[in-house]
């Protein structure tokens, strides 16, 4: 009930603004962007995907954010202790799109969470697929989603020991939303405990999901289309509003109290701090309330 009540306040105008995402989308980088930890690797994942291949090899991923900040104990709304969970960003697997068009999701790090973006098999820097498998994916989005879910589950299992998480948030765009829904539904079954090596799915955020996609049980956020927002030409207000809504939702699910004393005003941006513990000098006033903020957003608390 506390989470549902907070949703009405935060999504109604008291949203804490993350540092501006346009730095990640091609404009002049700000100082904070240079000292965010990151890692890129290509890993071989055990599984049965990619059209029946017995080994899912060569999946490229990029992990950004400070693991120590994410793991820092926080006081939840009910007074108990908790921690934030990382976000896995799933591209449109049916179109074999690389992660790059969703790069603005890296600004999730300003909420002291890590973001994991990856190229699904057959896209970007990951292992190419055979023409036979590509044709199968083009002919059936279900085949692409099934392979995508197997690959994502294997990636979560691979990274769990290194990252040390107990739960994850999933963000999916297009057919990636269907992958997220499938993983979330499977995680609630006895077999799902093994599927994700004991990790749970804290929430799912959909962006431009396929028509008629069933919503999984749990915390679900439905956003507008993220494609095209991470460009210099895209409206800045729409990009920032999109990220504000997403981060506010993640905070609600992780039960992090709002730092805003007056929900009628947009507070200063939140995120990483400088060496003296205060906001870094490039941190300006939040840009909430602009065009595009809150458009196409639906929150389901079940």
C-alpha positions in Angstrom: 0.0 0.0 0.0 2.9 2.4 0.8 4.3 1.7 -2.7 1.0 2.4 -4.4 0.6 5.6 -2.5 4.1 6.7 -3.3 3.5 6.0 -7.0 0.7 8.6 -7.1 3.0 11.2 -5.6 6.1 10.6 -7.5 4.6 10.0 -10.9 2.2 12.9 -10.2 5.0 15.5 -10.3 7.4 14.9 -7.4 9.9 13.0 -9.6 13.6 13.3 -8.7 15.5 14.2 -11.9 18.5 12.1 -12.9 21.5 13.9 -14.3 20.8 14.8 -17.9 20.9 11.9 -20.4 21.9 13.9 -23.4 25.6 13.6 -22.6 25.3 9.9 -23.3 23.4 10.6 -26.5 26.0 12.5 -28.4 26.3 16.0 -26.9 29.4 17.3 -25.1 30.2 14.9 -22.2 29.9 16.2 -18.7 32.5 15.7 -16.0 30.6 13.0 -14.2 30.4 10.8 -17.3 34.2 10.2 -17.4 34.5 8.5 -14.0 31.7 6.1 -14.1 33.0 2.5 -13.9 32.3 0.4 -17.0 33.3 -2.9 -18.4 32.8 -4.5 -21.9 33.3 -8.2 -22.6 32.3 -11.0 -25.0 31.3 -14.1 -23.1 30.4 -17.6 -24.1 27.1 -18.6 -22.5 25.9 -22.2 -22.0 22.5 -22.9 -23.2 20.3 -24.2 -26.0 19.3 -21.2 -28.2 20.0 -19.6 -31.6 18.0 -22.1 -33.6 19.1 -25.2 -31.7 22.8 -24.5 -31.3 24.1 -26.3 -28.2 26.3 -23.4 -27.2 25.4 -19.8 -27.1 28.8 -18.2 -27.8 30.1 -14.7 -28.2 27.5 -12.5 -26.5 28.8 -9.0 -26.1 27.7 -6.9 -23.1 28.5 -3.6 -21.5 28.1 -3.0 -17.7 28.2 0.6 -16.4 27.8 1.9 -12.9 29.3 1.7 -9.4 28.7 -1.7 -7.8 29.6 -0.4 -4.4 27.0 2.4 -4.6 24.4 -0.1 -5.7 25.1 -2.5 -2.9 25.2 0.2 -0.2 22.5 -0.5 2.4 19.5 1.8 2.2 16.6 2.4 4.6 13.4 1.4 2.9 10.0 2.9 3.3 9.1 0.5 6.1 12.3 1.2 8.0 14.0 -2.1 7.1 17.3 -2.3 5.3 17.6 -3.1 1.6 19.6 -2.4 -1.5 19.1 -1.3 -5.1 19.0 -3.8 -8.0 20.8 -3.6 -11.4 18.9 -3.1 -14.7 19.3 -5.4 -17.7 18.4 -3.6 -21.0 17.0 -5.9 -23.7 16.9 -4.6 -27.3 14.4 -5.6 -30.0 15.6 -9.1 -30.6 13.3 -9.7 -33.6 14.9 -6.9 -35.5 18.4 -7.9 -34.5 19.1 -4.4 -33.3 22.3 -3.7 -31.4 22.2 -2.0 -28.0 23.4 1.4 -29.3 19.9 2.9 -29.9 19.1 2.3 -26.2 22.4 3.9 -25.0 20.5 6.6 -23.0 19.5 3.8 -20.6 23.1 4.1 -19.3 22.0 7.2 -17.4 20.3 4.7 -15.0 23.7 4.9 -13.2 22.8 8.3 -11.9 20.4 6.5 -9.5 23.3 4.4 -8.1 22.3 1.3 -10.0 24.3 -0.6 -12.6 23.0 -1.0 -16.1 23.8 -4.0 -18.3 23.3 -3.5 -22.1 24.0 -6.2 -24.5 23.9 -7.2 -28.2 21.7 -10.2 -28.7 23.2 -13.0 -30.9 23.2 -11.9 -34.5 23.5 -8.2 -33.7 26.2 -5.6 -33.0 29.4 -7.1 -31.5 27.9 -10.5 -30.7 28.3 -13.7 -32.6 26.7 -13.7 -36.0 23.9 -16.1 -36.8 23.6 -18.3 -39.8 21.2 -17.3 -42.6 19.0 -20.2 -41.7 18.5 -18.9 -38.1 18.0 -15.3 -39.3 15.3 -16.4 -41.6 13.6 -18.4 -38.8 13.6 -15.3 -36.6 12.2 -13.1 -39.4 9.5 -15.6 -40.0 8.5 -16.1 -36.4 9.0 -13.5 -33.7 8.2 -16.3 -31.2 11.4 -18.0 -32.3 13.4 -14.8 -31.7 11.8 -14.3 -28.3 12.4 -17.9 -27.2 16.1 -17.7 -28.2 16.3 -14.2 -26.6 14.9 -15.4 -23.3 17.4 -18.3 -23.2 20.3 -16.0 -23.9 19.2 -13.4 -21.3 18.8 -16.0 -18.6 22.2 -17.4 -19.4 23.7 -13.9 -19.2 22.1 -13.2 -15.8 23.4 -16.5 -14.5 26.9 -15.7 -15.8 27.0 -12.2 -14.3 25.3 -13.0 -10.9 28.5 -14.2 -9.1 30.6 -11.2 -10.4 27.9 -8.6 -9.8 26.6 -10.1 -6.5 22.9 -9.3 -7.0 19.9 -11.1 -5.6 17.3 -9.5 -7.9 17.3 -7.6 -11.2 15.1 -5.1 -13.0 14.3 -5.8 -16.7 13.8 -3.2 -19.4 12.7 -4.4 -22.8 12.0 -2.6 -26.0 9.9 -4.1 -28.8 10.3 -7.9 -28.9 12.7 -7.3 -26.0 9.7 -6.6 -23.9 8.3 -10.0 -24.7 11.7 -11.5 -23.6 11.5 -9.6 -20.3 7.9 -10.8 -19.8 8.9 -14.4 -20.4 11.8 -14.3 -18.0 9.7 -12.5 -15.3 6.9 -15.2 -15.6 9.4 -18.1 -15.6 11.2 -16.6 -12.5 8.0 -17.2 -10.5 8.1 -20.9 -11.1 10.1 -23.6 -9.3 12.1 -24.1 -12.4 12.8 -20.3 -12.5 15.0 -20.5 -9.4 17.4 -22.6 -11.3 16.9 -20.6 -14.5 18.3 -17.4 -12.9 20.6 -19.1 -10.4 18.4 -18.0 -7.5 18.0 -14.4 -8.7 14.5 -12.9 -8.8 12.9 -10.3 -11.1 12.1 -7.2 -9.1 10.3 -5.4 -11.9 9.7 -5.2 -15.6 9.6 -2.0 -17.8 8.1 -2.2 -21.2 8.8 0.2 -24.1 6.7 -0.2 -27.3 5.8 -3.9 -26.4 4.2 -6.1 -29.0 0.4 -5.7 -29.2 -1.5 -8.0 -26.8 1.6 -8.9 -24.8 0.3 -10.2 -21.4 1.6 -8.4 -18.4 3.5 -10.6 -15.9 2.5 -10.5 -12.3 4.4 -8.1 -10.1 5.6 -4.5 -10.7 5.3 -3.5 -14.3 5.9 -0.1 -16.0 4.7 0.6 -19.5 6.5 3.4 -21.3 6.4 5.0 -24.7 8.8 4.3 -27.5 12.4 4.6 -26.5 13.7 4.2 -30.1 14.9 7.5 -31.6 15.2 9.3 -28.2 19.0 8.9 -27.9 19.9 11.3 -30.7 20.8 14.9 -30.7 17.8 15.6 -32.9 15.3 14.1 -30.4 13.4 16.5 -28.1 15.5 16.8 -24.9 12.4 17.1 -22.8 11.1 13.8 -24.0 14.4 12.0 -23.4 14.7 13.4 -19.9 11.1 12.8 -19.0 11.4 9.2 -20.1 14.4 8.6 -17.9 12.8 10.4 -14.9 9.7 8.2 -15.1 11.8 5.0 -15.3 14.2 5.9 -12.4 11.2 7.0 -10.2 9.6 3.7 -10.9 12.8 1.7 -10.0 13.1 3.7 -6.7 9.5 2.8 -5.9 10.0 -0.9 -6.5 13.2 -0.9 -4.5 11.3 1.1 -1.8 13.7 4.0 -1.7 12.0 7.0 0.1 11.8 10.2 -2.0 14.3 12.9 -1.0 11.9 15.6 -2.1 10.3 17.5 0.8 7.9 19.3 -1.5 6.4 17.2 -4.3 5.0 20.3 -6.0 8.5 21.3 -7.0 11.1 19.5 -9.1 14.1 19.0 -6.8 17.7 19.1 -7.8 19.1 16.2 -9.7 20.3 13.1 -7.8 23.1 10.7 -8.6 26.7 10.2 -7.8 28.6 12.6 -5.6 31.9 14.4 -5.8 34.8 13.7 -3.5 33.5 15.9 -0.8 30.2 14.1 -0.7 28.1 16.9 -2.3 26.6 17.2 -5.7 29.2 17.6 -8.4 29.5 21.1 -10.0 27.8 20.1 -13.2 24.7 19.0 -11.4 21.9 21.4 -12.2 18.3 21.8 -11.6 16.1 18.9 -12.7 14.3 19.3 -16.0 11.1 17.6 -15.0 7.7 18.8 -16.4 8.9 19.3 -19.9 7.2 18.0 -23.1 7.0 14.3 -23.2 7.3 13.7 -19.5 4.7 11.2 -18.4 3.3 10.6 -21.9 2.4 7.0 -22.6 3.2 5.9 -19.1 1.2 3.3 -17.2 2.2 1.7 -13.9 0.8 -1.6 -12.7 1.3 -2.4 -9.0 0.1 -6.0 -8.4 
